[in-house]
Amino acid sequence: MKRLLQLFIFTVTLLSLTIFFSACQPAKEKPTAKHYVWMGEGQNHSTDFLTEIFSKLKDAGISGVMYQCPVDNYEQAVTIAHQNGLELHAWQTIMRHPEKELLKNHPDWFTVSRDGKSTATNPPYVDYYKWLCPTNKEVRNYLVNFVEKLASIKGLDGVHLDYIRHSDVILPIELWEKYDLVMDKEYPEFDFCYCDECCKRFEKETGIDPRTLKDTAPDNEAWRKFRYKTVTEVVDLLTEAVHKKGIKITAAVFPTPTISKTLVRQAWDKWSLDAYYPMNYNSFYEEKPQWVEKACVEGVQAVGDKAELYSGLFVPALTPDEFRVAIKASKKGGANGICIFTPYNMNDDHWAVLKEEIAQWDKQ
């Protein structure tokens, strides 16, 4: 009895000391917020233009640019960004890859729908929706080489992945009317990928050829998770390749892991990136700007302490007042900052709101 009492006293004492010393530890300081923009494709890449816009972004409190341009133009853009105190990340599409040479030489690299049509010849929704298959080993090698080339650009701060997913099996509700569709379930022509590579590997792993599932395919959990997994495997390979070059790798993703899995087979909560940029485009989901807070909360909970999360905001659908609400909602939801698509869509009032809210972000 005496030994049990001594053991009890020792345990209570040890627990008390643990709690005491834990309480004495300084609280983990939250990192200073950063804020970014997506910009580039189809825009003027001249030195004068970049100097002007980068200077304006820096003055507004922006930290860096997710910049999309031909690979050979990046060194100039990096130099000008750094001269203006900005980070520059190479923003490039990954799985959506409509390059003519690939279509001509490797049509078997592209995804195939449940009704047997290749995106190389029958892209869904729009002509540029031609998608590489994440299961295909040659595709993986091609993409690793592609990001290694990006990551080798002198002075680059990071590689930013976009369209790192499957084609939309279900479009955001705002786009249904645009394409004259009612997407109340997963229809065969929008359901990917059923190419030989995917089907053979899945059958090897499970004993099931997914082509035999037909209309029951959307209900097969193993087949759904297989599509998530193969995209995640590609992300892991790209992450390893970029980290070997000593820079960061990030991605634009759909809002919340729940939405991204449902609409585009994208399980980004399982990825290994340095930061995530969910496109919290509330209007696409017929939601008010306040919804951004809810989206950020789910995203932040999903990534935890392993990575940062920046809330993507779609300026064309936001009035200046709504823009302010969306920025505040991003902060309240726990985001590390915001990312704007795009500064080209901002009027003077948007710029004023941006500068005011960034100045207030770390003070609140």
Summary of the structure (lengths in Angstrom):
residues: 364
radius of gyration: 23.2
end to end distance: 56.0
largest distance: 84.2
contacts: 1159
relative contact order: 0.12
helix: 51%
strand: 14%
